[in-house]
């Protein structure tokens, strides 16, 4: 079992591709790792690719929101890309609006969004 999700540092941005099913402990580890990496690198943006996630529960949704809030405090924008329609529906049904998170259809559109922000 993988207990860390890799975080790539590309110029002023951090890129996270979630390719495993997220469980609560892994989500919290990602939150901690990302905030530390933003502080260490001075990254101006975080792009999180969730295209492999077929399901998101309320806890994972809240962690994504927390990551965005923590990133904002550290002066970085958060873009989530690759959201499956079922994930979007679930987030809306759970009443999670994910304030502060920008969204894009794919990684290239997400990077464009970060560069403009």
C-alpha positions in Angstrom: 0.0 0.0 0.0 1.3 3.4 -1.0 1.3 5.8 1.9 2.3 9.0 0.1 1.1 10.6 -3.1 4.0 12.1 -5.2 4.2 15.9 -5.5 6.1 17.2 -8.5 7.7 20.7 -8.4 7.5 22.4 -11.8 8.8 26.0 -11.9 6.4 27.9 -9.6 3.9 25.1 -9.3 3.3 21.8 -7.6 1.6 19.0 -9.6 -0.2 16.2 -7.8 -1.7 13.3 -9.7 -3.9 11.1 -7.6 -3.8 7.6 -9.1 -5.0 5.5 -6.2 -8.2 5.4 -4.3 -8.0 8.0 -1.6 -8.6 6.8 2.0 -8.8 9.2 4.9 -5.2 8.7 6.2 -3.7 9.2 2.7 -5.8 12.4 2.2 -4.5 13.8 5.4 -0.9 12.9 4.5 -1.3 14.6 1.2 -2.7 17.7 2.9 0.4 17.8 5.3 2.9 17.0 2.5 1.4 19.7 0.2 1.4 22.5 2.7 5.0 21.7 3.7 6.1 21.6 0.1 4.4 24.9 -0.7 6.2 26.5 2.3 9.6 24.9 1.3 9.4 25.8 -2.4 7.4 29.0 -2.4 5.2 27.6 -5.0 2.5 30.0 -6.4 0.1 27.3 -7.4 -1.0 23.7 -6.8 -2.6 21.6 -9.6 -4.4 18.4 -8.3 -5.4 15.9 -11.0 -8.2 13.7 -9.7 -9.2 12.1 -13.1 -8.5 8.7 -11.6 -10.9 9.2 -8.7 -14.2 7.6 -9.4 -15.7 8.5 -6.0 -15.2 11.2 -3.4 -16.8 11.1 0.0 -17.5 14.1 2.2 -14.2 13.7 4.1 -12.1 13.7 0.9 -14.1 16.7 -0.3 -13.4 18.6 2.9 -9.7 17.7 2.7 -9.6 19.2 -0.9 -11.3 22.3 0.5 -8.8 22.4 3.4 -5.8 22.1 1.0 -7.1 25.0 -1.0 -7.6 27.1 2.2 -4.1 26.3 3.5 -2.6 27.0 0.0 -4.3 30.4 -0.1 -2.8 31.3 3.4 0.6 30.3 1.9 -0.1 32.5 -1.1 -0.7 29.7 -3.6 -3.8 29.1 -5.8 -5.3 25.6 -6.1 -6.7 24.1 -9.3 -8.4 20.7 -9.4 -8.6 19.1 -12.8 -10.1 15.9 -14.3 -13.1 15.7 -12.1 -15.4 12.9 -13.2 -19.1 13.8 -13.7 -20.1 11.4 -10.9 -17.6 13.1 -8.5 -19.0 16.5 -9.3 -22.6 15.3 -8.7 -21.5 13.7 -5.4 -19.8 16.9 -4.2 -22.9 19.0 -5.1 -25.2 16.5 -3.4 -23.1 16.6 -0.3 -23.3 20.4 -0.3 -19.6 20.9 -0.7 -18.9 24.0 -2.7 -15.1 23.8 -2.3 -14.6 27.6 -2.0 -11.3 28.9 -3.4 -10.7 25.9 -5.6 -10.5 26.7 -9.3 -11.4 23.8 -11.7 -10.4 22.9 -15.2 -11.2 20.0 -17.5 -7.6 18.7 -17.9 -4.0 19.4 -16.8 -3.1 21.7 -19.7 -6.1 23.9 -19.1 -5.4 23.8 -15.4 -1.8 25.0 -16.0 -3.1 27.8 -18.2 -5.4 28.8 -15.4 -2.6 28.8 -12.8 -0.3 30.8 -15.1 -3.0 33.5 -15.6 -3.9 33.7 -11.9 
